[in-house]
Amino acid sequence: MQNPPNSTLRAAVFLDRDGVLNVDHHYVYEPERFEWISGAKDAIKWLNEQGFLVIVVTNQSGVARGFFPETAVHELHRWIDGQLAAEGAHVDAYYHCPHHPEGKVAEYSVVCDCRKPAPGMILKALKEWPVDPKRSFLVGDSPRDVEAAKAAGIDGFLFTGGNLLDTLRSLIKA
C-alpha cells in the first residue's frame, strides 16, 4: 500500500525490540521471559501522546534457527499489546525478520533485505504508513540498527541502557 499523495505525513519513532523495549535475554519469545526495559511502557505512551507513530522493527533469527515458530513472534507481540493497552498505550505496527542465512529451518535460512542492518523492514513501513522520514528516527541497541536506519534514510540512535522514556525525551526535546 502506497501513501496517498495528499495524506498528512506523521513523524514516527522506530524501536528495536530486544534490548530497547525488553531486556535482551536472547531469543525472547514467551511472555514469561519478557522483562520490560525501565521506562519502556511509559515511553510508548508518551510517544502516543506526542502524536508519533510507534513502529517496532525486530530481527527474530530464532525462527530461522528453529528455536521457536514464527507464530510465537506474533503471539508475543499480541501479549505486548495487551500489556501496553493496560497502560493506555499502543504500538502502531510490528515488523519482524525471521530470516538468518545460517538458520536450520530451510524456508527462513536465506539472505534477505529485511534483516538489519538491511533496511527492508523500515522501508516497508515507510511505504505502508504515512511517515515523514525527515521527522522520524530509530532507536536501537546495536550499530546494525543504526545502519539500517541510515540505509532507509532516517536518523538512527543507539540506546545504551537506562530509562527509555528519559532517552526519548532527550532525543525529541519536547
N, C-alpha and C positions, 0 to 999 in steps of 0.2 A: 504494500500500500504506500503510495506516494503522498507527501504532504500536499494538501490543497493549496493552489497558488495564493489565495487570499487569506489563508489561515493566520491566526495570531501565533507567532512562534514564542515559545517559552524557554526560559533557562532551565537546564537540567543538571542534576548532580548524579554522576555515575559512581556507584560504590562497588568495590570489590566486596566479596562476602567474607571468606575465611581470612581472618587477620584484620578485618576492618569492622564488620558487624559482629562477628563472633571470634572468640579465641580459637586460633588455628590448632586444633588437636589432631590434625592430619586425617583427611578423609572423613569429615563430619557429615553424616547423612541421617542421623537419628536425633530426635529431639532430646533424648537423654544425654547426648554428648555435646549438645549445642549450649555454649556459655556466652551470653551477650558480653560484648566489649563495653567497658564503662561509658555511659552516656549515649550508647548507640540508639536505643529506643527514643530517648529524648531528642537526639539529633534528627532522626527521621521525622518526628512530629514537628520539630522546629522548621525543618525544610518544607514540609507540607504547609505550615502556617505562612511561610515566606513566599509561597507560590511556586516553588521549584517542583519540577517533575523529579521523582526519585526512581532511578533505574539501577538495578543490580546486574553486574556483569561478572560472571564467575567461571573459572576453569574448574571442571569436575572430572579430572582424569581417573578417579576411582571407578567410573563407569567402564572406561576402556580397559582398565586393569583387572576388571572382574570383581572388585570389592563390593559393589552394590549395583542394582539395576537403575536405569535412568528414571524409572518411576519413583524411586526413593528421593531423587532430587526434587521432583515436583511435590511429593508429599511433605518434605521438609519445608519447602517454600510456602505451602499452604499453612503449615503449622506456624511459621514465622508471621504470616499474615494475621493469624488468629491472635498471636501474642501482641502484635502491633495494634490491631483493632481494639484490644482491651485498653490500650493507652491513648486511643483516639488518633492513631497514626496509620499510614499505609505506604507500601511500595507500589509505584505505578506499573512497573514491569520487571520481570526477571528474564535474563538471557544467560544461558549456560552453555559451555562447550564440554561435551562428554568425550571428546577425542584425545588420543595420545598415540603418537607413531609407534611407541613400544608397548602398546597395550596387548592384552591377551584375548580380548573379545574382538573378533575379526571385523565386524561392521563398524566398530569405533576406532580401530587401530589404523588411523590414517593421518596424514599431514593435512591440515585444513586451514582455512583463513579465519576461523573464529577463535582458535586457541591463542590467548595472549602470550607473546607480545603482538601477534597479528591483530588487526583492528576490526575483524569481521563482526563481532557482537555489537560493538559501538556503532559501526556503520549501518548495521541492520536497524538498530534503534533509531538512528538519525533519519532513516527512511520511513519508519513506521510511526513515529511520534512527531508532533510539531515542535521540534527542538531548535533553538537558536544556538548553533555551535559557538558563536562568538561570546556568548554569556554562560556557557556551560563548561564543566570540568569534571575530571575523575579524581577520586581518592582511592589509592590502593596501597598495599603494604609491600609491594615488590617493584623493583625497577622495570620488570616486564609489563606491569600495569601502566606505568607512566609512559613507556614506549608505545603501548597500544593506543593510549590517548593521543599522543603526538601524531602517530600514524593516521589517526582518524580526524585530525585537525582540531582537537580541543586540548585545553591545558590539562596537565596531569600533576598530581601532588602525592608525595609519599607520606603515608601515615606511619609513624614510628612508635605508636602506642600512646597511652594516656587516655584522656577523655575525648571521645569522638565529637561530642557537641562543642566542646571548647575549641577543638581543631577547626571545625567547620565555621564557627563564628569568627575565628581569626582569619580564615581564608576569605570569607564573604564580607567581613567588617560591617555587619548590619547593626 
